[in-house]
Amino acid sequence: MTVFFSKKCEYALQAILLMAASESDCVCPAEEISKKLSIPKEFISKILQSLTESGIIESKKGKTGGFKMAKHPSKIKLIDIVEAVDGLDSFNTCVLGFPNCSSKNPCPLHDKWGELRTRTYEMLSEENLEHFKEKTLNKIKTL
């Protein structure tokens, strides 16, 4: 279980990193992504459709269809994928779910969570997908 992302978001991040590491303008069928990442095809297909709606990727229909990056990987950051799939609420809400948690009325974890949340947001916002290409290719080889 992860603290920040839903399983859907984890899979979206993996799929986008895989696509970004592929050759430029490569059309990746959902079935191929499913096999490479060991993600159920139906689930990855739905995730890819939602990323298409957000403009991060494009879909190509037909026999040679699939999905491809809508923008160059250097123009996309990990936070863009997180926002498209899970939204950014986890960066603005109380980790314990207390309503009205704030600096003036903090929950027991407010300060530590705030630091972690800020550092995580910054990390996801700093580097673009191009930066992760080599590491992604190396990781996929080990799957």
Rosetta blueprint (number, residue, H / E / L):
1 M L
2 T L
3 V L
4 F L
5 F L
6 S L
7 K H
8 K H
9 C H
10 E H
11 Y H
12 A H
13 L H
14 Q H
15 A H
16 I H
17 L H
18 L H
19 M H
20 A H
21 A H
22 S L
23 E L
24 S L
25 D L
26 C L
27 V L
28 C E
29 P L
30 A H
31 E H
32 E H
33 I H
34 S H
35 K H
36 K H
37 L H
38 S L
39 I L
40 P L
41 K H
42 E H
43 F H
44 I H
45 S H
46 K H
47 I H
48 L H
49 Q H
50 S H
51 L H
52 T H
53 E H
54 S L
55 G L
56 I L
57 I E
58 E E
59 S E
60 K E
61 K L
62 G L
63 K L
64 T L
65 G L
66 G E
67 F E
68 K E
69 M E
70 A L
71 K L
72 H L
73 P H
74 S H
75 K H
76 I L
77 K E
78 L H
79 I H
80 D H
81 I H
82 V H
83 E H
84 A H
85 V H
86 D L
87 G L
88 L L
89 D H
90 S H
91 F H
92 N L
93 T L
94 C L
95 V L
96 L L
97 G L
98 F L
99 P L
100 N L
101 C L
102 S L
103 S L
104 K L
105 N L
106 P L
107 C L
108 P L
109 L L
110 H H
111 D H
112 K H
113 W H
114 G H
115 E H
116 L H
117 R H
118 T H
119 R H
120 T H
121 Y H
122 E H
123 M H
124 L H
125 S H
126 E H
127 E L
128 N E
129 L H
130 E H
131 H H
132 F H
133 K H
134 E H
135 K H
136 T H
137 L H
138 N H
139 K H
140 I H
141 K H
142 T L
143 L L
